[in-house]
Amino acid sequence: MIDVPNPVDGSVVGQVEHHSEFEVRAAIDRTCAAFPAWSRLLAKQRSDILRKWFDLVSADKRAFAELMCRENGKCLTEALGEIEYGLGFVEWYAEEAKRVYGDTIPTHAQGAAVIVTKEPVGPVASITPWNFPFMMITRKVATALAAGCTIIIKPAEETPLTAYKLLEYARRAGIPEGVFEMVTGDPVLIGKLITSDARIKKISFTGSTVVGKLLARQSSDTLKKMTMELGGNAPFIVFDDSDIEQAAKGLVAAKLRNSGQVCISPNRVYVQSSIHDRFVQRVKELVEEIPVDQGLQERFVVGPLINAKAVSKVTELVDDARANGANVVLGGHLHAKGGLFYAPTILTEVTDAMQIQSTEIFGPVFPVYRFETEMEVIARANDTEYGLVAYAYTRDLGRAFRLSRNIESGMVILNSGSVGTASVPFGGVKQSGYGREGSYYGIEEYVQVKYTLMAGLD
């Protein structure tokens, strides 16, 4: 069995099975065997089953949220928000199942018709991270099932309990064995078994760029279709014509979500020099209002980091910045609560030469950089191998369009710190991956296009 610890105090929240190679292979077999029957269901039938799953989970949101708090460490307010977010995908794709449309194309031959249809790509596999243990499962499973695919999931070792609870409710909703499978255990073994099996036609992965590249290499022999949502290094740009209050609130909300352990978390905060000091002061005031505590309570709090490795990484980045001239405005150390709690930290006088500039922080740290001009900050924002999301605050409409056009990112968020919902395409460019999740575009990742020429009609 695998113990699942609570990041708050290390206590064991629960256990899941450590599946053997034989058990993983058997789960893959079930996923592949279930595909023909599931793919032949009417779209309306798949839609109804997904809707029932949505209804069952919706009725028990509090139980899911409390379990998520215990295994992940995020606060109850965030957990409930994640559940609403994740359920949005189940609801959206329950409807989208009925809208996977094909085309007819004007024929190129007399007495013939050209028809384009979309078919489910086949059995698929997904590997999900620990930071959104509910939403990552629903986003991938609902999309795959709506398209007519069957799916096998490997959730993160740190947070498998929420995933297994979702599987339990899926069974109650009528999603049968094989259509939705789950395995836990050795990630290296499971990854190799999934990527090497030619019957698995697609992999959807959310995680680090390093692991994403490994999975892509391992999948090359079987030419799997892939969706990769990988690392980020998001710029957050504040121009001097922006609403400072709204920009500060947007930054704090985006940064402290899940204690900064989010791929779309602002990683580099660029503030125009003329408003730098005012902006930093307001961010400091807002951060100081938020308590650091365990998450099983109604108010919003900054919780612990996920494990000791995460704490060491954040500590190293902050210490390196301080040693190279950064000014610590707030925090800069482990929180007084000890354990895996790290104090929310604001750094100024940060330079592009520091380690923190090119590293995804995954912690409650605000590195603030000064900039002078629009052209300068666009160049600096693009000076990264990543391109997942970028944020900017400005009241200049022309500038807003220039930023949208010139920033190298899969998503550009203007005058807001909020990114995701089921109806928009989520994904990145460059080393942040490829493919999209959510919206109409998300289900397209799970289908293949078939062209049929029907001749002899005269």
N, C-alpha and C positions, 0 to 999 in steps of 0.2 A: 504494500500500500504506500501511497505518497501522502505525507502529512502536509496540510495547508495551514501555514501560520498567519496569525493576525499581525500586521506590521506595527500596530500600536504597542503590543507588549510581548509578542512572540508566542502567545498561547495558541494551541492547535484548534483551528476552527472546524476542521473536518478532514476526511481522507477520501482519496479516490484511488482506483486501481492503477497499478503499474502494469500495463498490458505487455504481454510477451510478443515476440515476433509472430508466433502462430496466431495469437488473438488479433493482432493488427492485420495480418493477411486475411483472416476470416472476415473482419469488418469490411475490408476492401472488396472481398468477394461478394458480400451482401449488398454493398453499394452498387456494384456493377450488375448483379443479378436483378436488382429491383428497377433498373432503368427502363427496360422496355415497357413494363406495365404502367409506370408513373408517367412516362413521356406520352403515352397514348390516351391518358385521361383527357377529357374535355378541359379547356382552359377554365371554364366556369366551375368544374369540380375541384380543380386545384385551388382556385380562388376561394371557394367555400371553406375548404380545409384550413387554409391560411387565416381566414377570417375567424374561424373557431379558435385557432391558436392565439390570435390577437385577443379575443374576448376572455379566454381563460387566464392568460397572463395579466391582462388589465385588471381583473378582479382581485389579484393578489400582489399588486405593485409594492405594497409596503414590505411584504415578506422578502421579495426579491431585493429591494433596496437595503434592508438591514443585513442580509447575507453579503451583499456586495461591499457594504461598509466594513464588515468584519474581515473579509479576505483581501480586500484591496486597500483599505485605509481611507478612501475618500469619504467626504462627509455625506450625511443623509440627504441634504438638500441637493447636492450634486448627483447622488445616486438616483434619486427620484427623477431628476431632470434627464439623466441618461436613459432611464427606462422609457420616459415619454419620447425621447429621441429615437430609441431603438424600436419601440412599438410603431412609430411612424413609418418605418421601412416595411414592417409586416403589413400594415394597412395599405400603404402605397402599392406594394407589389401584389397584394391580393387583387387589386384593381388592374394593375398593369399586365397581369397574366392574360387578361382578355384583350390586350391591345398590341400584341406582337404582330404587326401587320406586314404583309408582303406587298408585291407590286405586279402590275402588268406593264409590259413595255411594248411600244409599237413594233410589230413584227418586221423582220428583215427579209421574209420569204412569203410568197403567195400561198394562201391556204394554210397558214400556220398561226399559232399564238405563242407568245413568249410570256412565261409566268415565273415570278420570283417568289419563293417561299422562304420562311425562316424556321429552322428546326433546332431543338435543344442540342447543344454541342455534345452532350454525353454525360457520364458520371464525372463529377468534379471533386476536388479536394481543397481544403482551406486550412491555413495555419493562422491563428489569431493571437494578438498580444494581450497583456495583462491590464493595460491602463483603461480599457473600456470593455470589461468582460461580458456585458450584456449587449450593448449596441453592435459590437463587432460580429457577434454571432448572428443576431437577427438580420443585420444588413446583408451578410453573405448568404445565409440560409434562405431567407425569404426570396431573394433575387433568383437564386438557383432553382428553388422549387417552383416558383412562378413560371420560369422559362421551360420547365419540364425536365430539368436535370435532377439527378440524385446527388447527394453530397456527403462527404465524410470530413469531419472537423477535428483538428488537433488544437484544443485551447492551450493557453499558456499554463505552465506548471504552477505559477504563482496564484492563479485565479481560476481553477477549473470548476469550482462548486456552483457558481452562477450558471455556467455553461450546462452542467449536468441537470440543473433544475429546469432550465429551458428545454432540454431534451425530454425530461419527464413530462412537462406540460404539452410538448409536441405530440408525444405518444397518446396522451389523453385526448388531444384534438383530432386524432385519426391519422397522423403522419406515421406510417408504418416503419417497422424495422427495415433497414436497407435504404430507405428513401432519405433518411437523416441518421447518420452514424457518428459516433464520437469515440476517439481513442486518446489515452494519456499514457505517458511513459517516457522512454528515451527519445528526445527530439531528433537526435542524429539518425537513429534507426528508423523512426517513423518517417522522417523526411526522405530517406533513401528509398524506402518501400513505396511511398507515394509517387515520387518522381520517376522511378524506374518502371512502374507498371504502365504498360501501353494502353490499358483499358481506361485509365484516368485521362480524360481529354483536356482538362483545364485545371490550373491551380490559381487560387486567389490568395495572396499573401499580404499581410500587414505586419511590418516590423522593420528591422534595421536594413540598411542598404547592403551591408556585408552579407547577411543571411540571404537577402533577396537575390544577390548575384550568385551565391552558391546554389540556390534552388533553380535558378535559370540555367546554370551550367549542367546541373544534374538532369534537368528536363529536356535538354537539347536532343538527346538521342531519340526521344519519342515525340518531339516537336509539339509539345503541349501549348495550347493557348494559355496566356498568363495575364493576370492583373496584379500589378505590383504597386502597393502604397507604402513607400519607404521613408527614409529619414527626411528631416526638415531643418532649416536654419532661417526661420521666418524673420524678415525685417518688419519693423513697426515704425513708420515714418510720421513725424508730427511737424507740419509746416506752421510758420508763424501766423498764417491767416486762419488757422483752425480754431474750433471751439475747445479751449484748453480743458475745461471741466469735462466735457464729453470724451475727449481724447484720453484724459487721465483715467476716467472710470472704465472706458473701453479696454485700456491697457491692463489695468489691475484685474478686471474680470477675466480677460483672456489669459493672462499670465498665471494667475493663481488657481485656475481650474485644475483639479487633481494635483495640486501642489506643484504645478509646472510640468508635470509628467505627461505631456501631450505633444504629438508630432506637429500640431499646428500652433503650439505655444509661441508667442513672440520671443525670439532669441536674441535679436539685435535691435535695440531701441534707438532710432536716430531722431534727434530733436534739433530743430534749427536754433542756432546760437542765440538769437535775440529773445527767445522765450525759454531757453534751457533751464535757467535757475528756477523760474516760476513753475515750470512744469514738474521738475524733479521734486520741488517742495510739496506740490499738491499730491503727487503720487505717494510720497512718503506719508503724508497725513492719512490718505485713504488706506494704505497698507497697515499702518499702525492701529487702525480701527478694527482690523480683522484678527480674531484670536487664533492661536495655534493650539489645537486640541484634538482629541479623538472624535470621530465623526458621528457617533450615534446620538445626535441631538438635533434640535430643529434649526438652530442658527447655522449660518455659513461659517466654516472654520477651515484653516489650512491644516491638513492632516500630515501624517508621516510619509516619508519616502518608502518605496516598496521593499527595499532590502539594503543590507550593509554595503553592497557594491555600488548602489546608487548614491548613497551618502558619501562614499569615498570619492566618487567621480565629481560630485558637486563641490566638495571640499577642495579637491585638487585644482579645479578651475578657478575658484574664488581666490585661493592662496596664490596661484600663479599671477592672476590679475593684480592683486595687491602688491606682490613682490615687484611687478613691473610698472608700478606707478598709479594704479587705479585708486580712487578715493572711495572708502566705504562710508556711505551715507546712512545705511541702516543694516543691521544684521552682520553677516560675514562670518558666522560661526554656527556650531550646533546649538539648537534651542535648549533652554534650561530644563526642559522636560526630558532631555537625553534620548537614548534609544535611537530611533530612525527619524526623529524630528529635526529639521533644519530650519533655522530662523529665516524668514523672508528677508531678502538681501537686495539692497540697491547700490550699484556701483556707478560712479561717474569718472570722468577723465579716462575712459576706456579707449583703447586704440585698436586699429585693425591688425596690429602685429601680435596681439595677445592671443593665447591659446583659446580663450573663450569665444573669440570672433568666429572661428571655423568649426566649433564643436557644438553639437546639439546638447544643450545643458541638461534638460529633463529634471529641473528642480526649480524652487521658488526664487530665482535670481533674475534681477533686472539690470543688465549691463547697458548703460546709457552712453551714446556717442554723440558728439556735436557735429553738425554739418552747416554749410553756408548756402549752397545753391542747389537747385533742382537737378541739374545735370550731374553734379557731384554725387548726390545721394542716390540717384538711380544707378550710377556706375558702382557705387559701394554696395548697394542692395543686391546687385547682380554678381558681385564678386564672391561667389560661392558655387560649389558643385551641385547644390540642392536647388529645387524650385517647386516647392509644394504650395506655399501660400505666402502672400505679402499683404500687409496692412498699411493704410495711409489715411491721414486726416488732413483735409484741405477744404476750403470753401470755394476755391477757384475751379470752375467747371472745365475749362480748357486743360488745366493741370491734371485734373482727375482723369480725363480721357488719355492724356499723354502717359500718365503712370500706368493705366490699364494696358496701354499698347506696348510700352517700353520695358516694363518689369518682366523678367523671365521667370514666370511662375504659372502653375496650373490654375491658381485661384488668386484673384486680387480683390481685397475687401476694403472698400472705401467708406470712411466715417462710421465704422462699426467694428466691434471686437468679436462679433459672432459670425461663424462660418457655415455650419452644417444644418441641413434639414433634408428630409427624404426626397424632396423635389428638385434638388440641384446636383450637378455632376461633381463629385469629389475626387481629386487626384492631382498628380504633379507631373513635372517635366524634369529633364536632366537626370541627376542621380536620385531624384525623389520618386522615380518609377514611371509607369505608364498604365493606361487603362483608366476607367472611371467607375465609381460606385455611386449609386443613387440616381434618381431621375430616370427619364426615358433612356438615357445613354447607358445606364448601369445594366439593364437587362440585355442590351445589345451585346455585352461581353459574354453572355451565356448562350448565344445562338450562333448558328452558322447559316450562310445564305446558299440557297440551292436555286439554280436556274434550270427551268424545264422548257424545252422546245416541243410543242405539240403540232406536228405537221399532218398533212393529209386531211385537212378539215373540209376541203372543197368537195 
